[in-house]
Amino acid sequence: MQPWETVDRTKVEGGTELVLARRGEEWVVRNDGRVLMSSRQHGSEDALAQLALDRLERPGGARTVLIGGLGLGYTLRATLDRIGPESRAVVAEISPALVSWNRAQVGHLAGHPLDDPRARLQIGDVVARIAEAAGAFDAILLDVDNSPSSMVLAGNDRLYGPRGVRACAHALSAGGVLAVWSAGPDTRYLERLEREGLEARSVTVPARGFGGGGARHVVFLGVKRGATPRRPGRGGTPGPAPRSPRGAAPRSAAPSRRR
């Protein structure tokens, strides 16, 4: 069998290391030996965009989509394939190295989505981007941790906890959709979405894509109905923009990635 070749490596916040490796045409990003993302299993990343945009209840489709985490570009590609020419997809990615890898070594995997004029890249924390928005996004796609309950990175509580869900709901337009990737089911997170006024459900999807076998992941969906939820923070005032190691460091470059 062909051996793995280390292509590049970089240190991330907290001192852990991300490694980009390849074996023939297969590419992975590892953290401390664990595979965070793989070119062989990206079906659930595609589904994150597909399911969210299919649930969107807005004439003309999505105008602005926020993606938390660049990964290997598959969720961004799936989003671009489903939005119109005047729409835009904003990607918050905290790792400059991951962005560099997408522009060079692995850009071809998802058809160089960063080169699309509708893609807007922001280096930084997706949590902060959500905190500053009010009704700005028709869809928010988050791929930050192994599950909403794991919260491997402490800052991810700002996304998955009650305050984080409230902030996401506030950042959505009426009829907008929050979609969250997870390695498995989480009843408490579904209940949390519902308590914050979102119509919630979960969908189980194959890791390798619809119709595929093998591992299965979960996409949580929350549709915003009715009035805009109150602004997160005490007394109706915005809370401080949180910092989290991963875009929140959404599934892009966090040492908390799965698989």
PLY file of the C-alpha trace (Angstrom):
ply
format ascii 1.0
element vertex 259
property float x
property float y
property float z
element edge 258
property int vertex1
property int vertex2
end_header
0.00 0.00 0.00
1.22 3.49 -0.82
2.51 5.30 2.30
1.20 8.61 3.57
3.27 11.66 2.69
3.35 14.70 4.99
2.89 17.76 2.79
2.85 20.51 5.40
2.34 21.11 9.11
1.48 24.08 11.30
0.98 24.92 14.97
-2.46 26.12 16.03
-3.72 27.96 19.09
-3.03 25.93 22.20
0.17 24.44 20.81
-1.28 21.48 18.92
-0.25 20.67 15.38
-2.24 20.36 12.17
-0.74 18.13 9.49
-1.68 18.05 5.82
-0.95 14.63 4.31
-1.67 12.76 1.10
-1.64 9.21 -0.21
-2.03 9.20 -3.95
-5.18 11.22 -4.65
-6.45 11.00 -1.06
-5.90 13.98 1.27
-6.37 14.34 5.01
-5.82 16.93 7.71
-4.76 15.45 11.05
-4.43 16.81 14.54
-2.16 14.89 16.89
-2.64 11.77 14.76
-6.44 12.07 14.52
-8.06 12.67 11.14
-10.04 15.91 11.24
-11.12 15.93 7.60
-10.71 13.66 4.62
-11.23 13.88 0.87
-12.72 10.37 0.99
-15.50 11.22 3.44
-17.14 14.55 2.77
-20.74 13.55 2.10
-21.98 14.94 5.41
-20.18 18.23 4.66
-22.06 18.45 1.37
-25.29 17.55 3.16
-24.78 20.37 5.67
-25.34 22.89 2.86
-27.86 20.86 0.90
-30.23 20.22 3.81
-30.05 23.80 5.09
-30.72 25.44 1.73
-33.50 22.99 0.92
-35.24 24.01 4.16
-34.87 27.72 3.53
-38.23 29.43 3.14
-37.32 32.55 1.21
-38.49 33.41 -2.30
-35.48 33.46 -4.58
-33.33 31.38 -2.24
-30.45 32.46 -0.02
-28.88 35.89 -0.41
-26.17 35.51 2.23
-24.89 32.30 3.80
-22.39 32.15 6.68
-20.15 29.08 6.84
-18.24 28.40 10.03
-15.08 26.64 8.95
-13.47 26.16 5.54
-12.35 22.55 5.94
-11.32 21.15 2.56
-13.84 23.43 0.84
-16.65 20.92 0.34
-19.37 22.76 2.29
-18.47 25.99 0.52
-18.65 24.24 -2.86
-22.03 22.68 -2.04
-23.29 26.13 -1.02
-22.04 27.86 -4.17
-23.69 25.18 -6.29
-27.05 26.04 -4.70
-27.11 29.85 -4.52
-27.70 32.40 -7.25
-25.24 34.63 -9.10
-26.02 37.64 -6.90
-25.76 35.74 -3.61
-22.69 35.38 -1.44
-21.16 32.79 0.84
-19.15 34.17 3.76
-16.59 31.75 5.20
-15.11 32.37 8.66
-11.89 30.40 9.09
-9.47 30.90 11.95
-6.44 29.08 10.51
-4.40 30.95 7.89
-2.59 27.69 7.10
-5.83 25.94 6.20
-6.69 28.81 3.89
-3.26 28.55 2.29
-3.68 24.80 1.77
-7.05 25.41 0.11
-5.56 27.96 -2.24
-2.65 25.71 -3.18
-2.45 21.99 -2.45
-6.10 20.95 -1.99
-8.07 23.60 -3.87
-8.78 21.20 -6.74
-10.68 18.77 -4.47
-13.80 20.97 -4.34
-13.21 22.83 -7.59
-11.33 25.82 -6.12
-14.38 27.35 -4.38
-12.38 30.25 -2.92
-11.85 31.52 -6.48
-15.60 31.98 -6.95
-16.47 35.71 -6.80
-19.46 34.91 -4.58
-17.17 33.50 -1.86
-16.05 35.96 0.83
-13.30 34.76 3.14
-12.85 36.18 6.64
-9.91 35.04 8.73
-11.20 34.94 12.29
-13.73 33.58 14.74
-17.17 32.71 13.41
-18.59 33.32 16.89
-17.62 36.96 16.67
-19.13 37.22 13.20
-22.43 35.82 14.48
-22.41 38.08 17.55
-22.21 41.24 15.45
-25.02 40.27 13.06
-28.77 40.88 13.28
-30.95 39.16 10.69
-28.00 39.20 8.29
-27.84 35.57 7.18
-30.38 33.38 5.43
-28.43 30.31 6.51
-25.68 29.63 9.05
-23.71 26.40 8.55
-21.53 25.31 11.47
-19.00 22.50 11.58
-17.07 23.26 14.74
-16.88 20.30 17.09
-17.60 16.58 17.30
-21.08 17.30 18.65
-22.97 20.12 20.37
-22.46 18.33 23.69
-18.76 17.62 23.45
-17.61 21.23 23.43
-14.01 20.04 23.27
-12.99 23.66 22.87
-14.25 25.72 25.77
-15.17 28.66 23.53
-17.55 26.49 21.52
-20.05 26.75 24.38
-20.65 30.23 22.95
-22.09 28.51 19.88
-23.81 25.45 21.31
-25.00 26.68 24.70
-28.25 28.64 25.18
-26.53 31.96 24.61
-24.89 30.68 21.44
-28.12 29.30 20.01
-29.82 32.61 20.82
-27.07 34.51 19.01
-27.40 32.29 15.95
-31.16 32.78 15.89
-30.71 36.53 16.18
-28.26 36.52 13.27
-30.73 34.68 10.99
-33.24 36.39 8.73
-36.92 35.42 9.03
-37.32 31.89 7.70
-33.55 31.40 7.88
-31.92 28.09 8.76
-29.22 27.12 11.24
-27.45 23.85 10.29
-24.95 22.17 12.62
-22.76 19.13 11.90
-22.42 16.44 14.55
-20.86 13.01 14.82
-24.06 11.70 16.43
-27.49 12.53 17.89
-28.01 15.00 20.74
-31.52 15.32 22.17
-30.57 18.13 24.54
-29.29 20.28 21.70
-32.54 19.78 19.77
-34.45 20.88 22.85
-32.17 23.92 23.18
-32.92 24.95 19.58
-36.64 24.67 20.24
-36.45 26.68 23.47
-34.88 29.53 21.52
-37.80 29.58 19.07
-36.35 27.49 16.24
-38.29 24.71 14.56
-35.78 21.90 15.10
-35.09 18.49 13.63
-32.09 16.24 13.02
-31.19 14.27 9.89
-28.84 11.29 9.79
-26.59 11.26 6.73
-23.87 8.93 5.42
-20.37 10.30 5.86
-19.62 9.48 2.23
-22.79 10.99 0.81
-26.43 10.06 0.24
-26.72 6.49 -0.94
-23.36 5.57 0.57
-22.61 3.12 3.35
-20.24 3.19 6.27
-20.14 5.81 9.00
-23.12 8.08 9.56
-23.24 11.62 10.91
-26.03 13.99 11.98
-27.07 17.43 10.73
-29.17 19.50 13.13
-31.54 21.97 11.48
-33.28 24.93 13.13
-35.67 27.11 11.12
-36.39 30.59 12.42
-40.08 31.39 12.74
-41.97 34.48 13.88
-40.37 37.47 15.58
-36.64 37.97 15.85
-35.34 36.56 19.17
-34.00 39.01 21.70
-30.39 40.06 21.37
-28.05 37.76 23.35
-26.44 39.20 26.45
-27.79 40.51 29.72
-30.42 43.18 29.74
-30.86 42.86 25.99
-27.37 44.18 25.28
-24.89 42.27 23.15
-22.44 40.08 24.98
-18.73 40.45 24.29
-17.49 38.91 21.07
-16.16 35.52 22.17
-12.92 33.93 21.06
-12.71 30.25 20.27
-9.72 28.40 18.91
-11.47 27.27 15.84
-13.19 29.79 13.67
-15.26 29.21 16.48
-12.78 27.34 14.70
-15.33 25.52 13.03
-14.52 22.25 11.68
-11.92 23.72 9.77
-8.95 23.88 11.83
-9.69 22.94 15.28
-7.88 20.38 17.25
-11.31 19.04 18.19
-12.21 17.58 14.87
-13.71 14.20 14.50
-13.26 11.07 12.43
0 1
1 2
2 3
3 4
4 5
5 6
6 7
7 8
8 9
9 10
10 11
11 12
12 13
13 14
14 15
15 16
16 17
17 18
18 19
19 20
20 21
21 22
22 23
23 24
24 25
25 26
26 27
27 28
28 29
29 30
30 31
31 32
32 33
33 34
34 35
35 36
36 37
37 38
38 39
39 40
40 41
41 42
42 43
43 44
44 45
45 46
46 47
47 48
48 49
49 50
50 51
51 52
52 53
53 54
54 55
55 56
56 57
57 58
58 59
59 60
60 61
61 62
62 63
63 64
64 65
65 66
66 67
67 68
68 69
69 70
70 71
71 72
72 73
73 74
74 75
75 76
76 77
77 78
78 79
79 80
80 81
81 82
82 83
83 84
84 85
85 86
86 87
87 88
88 89
89 90
90 91
91 92
92 93
93 94
94 95
95 96
96 97
97 98
98 99
99 100
100 101
101 102
102 103
103 104
104 105
105 106
106 107
107 108
108 109
109 110
110 111
111 112
112 113
113 114
114 115
115 116
116 117
117 118
118 119
119 120
120 121
121 122
122 123
123 124
124 125
125 126
126 127
127 128
128 129
129 130
130 131
131 132
132 133
133 134
134 135
135 136
136 137
137 138
138 139
139 140
140 141
141 142
142 143
143 144
144 145
145 146
146 147
147 148
148 149
149 150
150 151
151 152
152 153
153 154
154 155
155 156
156 157
157 158
158 159
159 160
160 161
161 162
162 163
163 164
164 165
165 166
166 167
167 168
168 169
169 170
170 171
171 172
172 173
173 174
174 175
175 176
176 177
177 178
178 179
179 180
180 181
181 182
182 183
183 184
184 185
185 186
186 187
187 188
188 189
189 190
190 191
191 192
192 193
193 194
194 195
195 196
196 197
197 198
198 199
199 200
200 201
201 202
202 203
203 204
204 205
205 206
206 207
207 208
208 209
209 210
210 211
211 212
212 213
213 214
214 215
215 216
216 217
217 218
218 219
219 220
220 221
221 222
222 223
223 224
224 225
225 226
226 227
227 228
228 229
229 230
230 231
231 232
232 233
233 234
234 235
235 236
236 237
237 238
238 239
239 240
240 241
241 242
242 243
243 244
244 245
245 246
246 247
247 248
248 249
249 250
250 251
251 252
252 253
253 254
254 255
255 256
256 257
257 258
